Amino acid sequence: MNHTENENTGTVIALGTFWQIFKKCWYWMLAGAVAVGIAVFGLYRLVYTPVYSSTSRYYVSNIAETSFLYSSSQTQGAESMAEYFTELVKANDLINAVIEDAGLTDYSVNGLRGLISATTKGASLYVSVSGTDPELNYRVSKSLEKYLPAYCDYYNNQPDALDSAHEPKTIKVYWESELDRIADNRGNLYRYPILAALLAAVLVYVAFFIAVITNTTIYSVEDLKNKAPQYSVIGSIAHWSVGRDKKIRYGKKRGMDEFRTNVDQKLLLREHVPFRVSEAFHELRTNVNFCSAGEKGCTVGVISSIAGSGKSFVMSNLAVSLSKMYDKKVLLIDGDMRCPMIHKIFLLPNKAGLSNLVANQIEDASAVINRIGNLDVITSGTLPPNPIDLLSCPRMIALTEEWKKNYDYILIDLPPIGEVSDALAVSNLISGYLLVVRSGYMDSRILRDTVETVESKDAKIYGYVITDVRPEYGDGYGKYGSYYKYTKYGNYQNYSDSYAKSEQEAEENNDAKTENN
């Protein structure tokens, strides 16, 4: 990937980031450009004064008109005289004559002199009269055409020193002035607003660029890879909107309550599960199976840095997905005895569970609830005053060893590491942790601290699982995002559901026939 690197900080910025930032802020750039452009246009109109000009062109020569031979010295002499005439244009005698001829008795010599300017190009002399009154400019310019040649000839009608050019110096009108009613500075009415609009657009982009580069929040898989590259992303779960879930705009923090809205409906056992979500959990299942390398009784702990990341949601659906594998028994344990969620997701009672089991208040069989097929669930049970002591006690170790003999996968939902240390109390029992990161909610600095904390206990982390990825953040699927929506594979789940219903109806019909017979 093409990238640029800051030599001082070592920060790598992918070139594609510039385009991604532009796509996020182009409408703000456009809105800012339009607003600033209109404002500058309105303000400039208040102070704008149109300026008009009437220009005459004079030709200067110091050779005979009938001669067709021009030496370099003669040409240089003509150009020098043209330069000299630029000063004569503003002479007092000439301006007095123009004032009298044009009937401008209200103007002083200095006042009229300020309207006149002269420039040269080779042997040509350009005299312009500029002001806010086009009629006045034209009258002054015509008077100059009348008096300027004679005035210049009067002061310079001397023979040349060269033998080959003993002709008088001449200046003649080559191009007469015209009445100009189009303002010379009319372009400024649009030039300045356009420049201001472009500057505003650039400033908006720079502001967004700085905000994005300095923003440590993780929004997408790409963000997670760049800002916390210690481990691979083994799962990316798209946003699953159910019922009252609200659409949250880019960059706004979302509380954990919003993510838990209708959380009991966000389970793969429910109907109408988005294909993209179910496939994401199947992919996570495959990656976890690969990380465990076929280990019997693989114990997986799910953790997060802060509450509201969706770890219970991830663990519950991963358990369901693993239990659908052929001949695989799965035990899901709610090890969060401070804020349990598993019983809410599966709609189970929570009067007795892990806390009661570890405290020897109930037997193992009484705590295990068969939820579906090969999936068993142990809820958190009665909330104890000392959950970390229960998780780290010998009884918990003995129970875990017994569970490993009976189950292929043991999944334990644990409290956030950034808030309490319960999850680290069972690090000696965990084969590997899944570190759940919620899109638009997790700060990469907190995540790195969490990783360092887990690594300090010599615990193994299988990888990251990013949840609640929304389209405006980038979903990690890249160009294949639409593939899941529009191809026939996206409808596979509908076909399978229909097939399952038809099979169930067929069985019911067969049972009815058997009873009748």
C-alpha positions, 0 to 999 in steps of 0.5 A: 500500500502506498503511504507517507511517513512522518520522519519525526513521529514515525506515523504512517498515513495510507494515501487512501486515507486522504480519499476516505477523509474526502468522502466523509467531508466533501458535503461539509467542504461544499457547504462551507465553500458555498456559505463563505463564497456567498458571504464574501460576495455580499460583503464585496458588493458593499464596498465594490466600486466599478472602474472603467478605462479608456486607452489610446495607443501611440506609435513613437518614431525617430526616423523618416516616415518614408524610410523602410530601413530601421537600424538597431540604434534607431529602434532603441532611440524610439523605445527610449523616447517612448519611455521618456514620453510616459513622464511628459503625459503627466506634465502640468502644461499638458494637463491644463490644456486637457482640462480646458479642452474637455471642460473639466474646470472642477478638476485640479491638475493633481486630481486629473493626473491621478486618473492618467497612467502610461506604459510602453511596449517597444516603441508603442506608448499606451495611455489610459485614463481610469476612473469611475465615470466612463464618460469622463475617461473618454473625454480626457482620453480624446483630449490627450489624443489631440494634444499629446503628439504636439506636446511631445514633438515640441519638446523633442523635435531635434535632429538625431546625432547620426548622419543617417537619421536627421529626421524629426522625432514623431509620435502619432495616434495608432489606436484611438480610445473608445467609450468603455462601459464595462468595468475593468475590475468586474472580475473581482466580484467573482474572483475573490468569492471563488478564492475564499470559497476554495480556501474555506473548502481546504480549511474544512478538509484540513480540519477533518484531516486533523480530526481523523488523524488525531482521533484515537477511536476505532471505527473499522477493521482497518482502524483496528489493524492500524491503531492496535496491530498487536493481534489479528482481527478474527471477527467483524460483526456488522451492526444488527438493528432490531426494533428501537435501535437508533441510528448514531452519526459518525464520531458520536459516542454511544452508550452501552444501554443503546447496544443492549436494546432488544438484546434478547432478540439479537441471537442466531436462534431467532428468525430473520437474522441478517445473512451478513451477521450469521456469516460473520459469526460462522467466520468467527467460529472457523477462526476460533476453531483454527486457533484452538487447533482441535484442542479438546475442552478448549476454554475461550474467555471473552473480554473487553476493555470497557462495558457495552462493547458487546462481548456477551452478544458475541459469546452467545452467538459464537456458542450457538454457531459452534454448537451447530458444528457436527458432534461438537458439545459447547458449554456457555458460562456467564462468568460476569457475576457483576452485570450478567447478560447471558440469561437475558439473551437466552431468556433463562431464569437466573436464580441459580448458576455459576456463583451457587455452583462454585459456592457448593450451594447446588450440584453441577447438574442443577446449574447446567441448562440445555438450551438447544441441541449440543449447547448447554448454558450456565448462568451467573446465578446469585450475584455474590459480594466476592466474584473474583474470589469465586472465580479464582478458588480451587473449586472453579479450577476443579469444575473447569477440569471436569467440564473439559472432559465433557465438552469440546468448547467451554466459552466463558463470558467475563467482565471488562478488564478495564473496570475489574480484574475478574477476567484475569483471575481465571487466566490459568484456566483460559486457552485463549481470550477473544478481545471484543472491540466495539466500533465507534466506542473504543479508544485505541489507547485503552485497548493497548493498555488492555492488551498489555494487562493481559500479556502481563499475565502470560495469557494468550489472546486469539485475536480481536472481534470488532462489533457494531460495524456500521456502513458509514465506518467501513465494514471490513468487507471492502468491495464484497459488501454488496456481494452479500446483499445482491447475489443468490448467496444472500438469499440462501438463509431464506431458502434454508428456512423455507426448506426447514419449515417444509420439512417440519410440515411434512413430519407433522403430516406424517405424524397425523397420518400415523395417528389416524391409521 
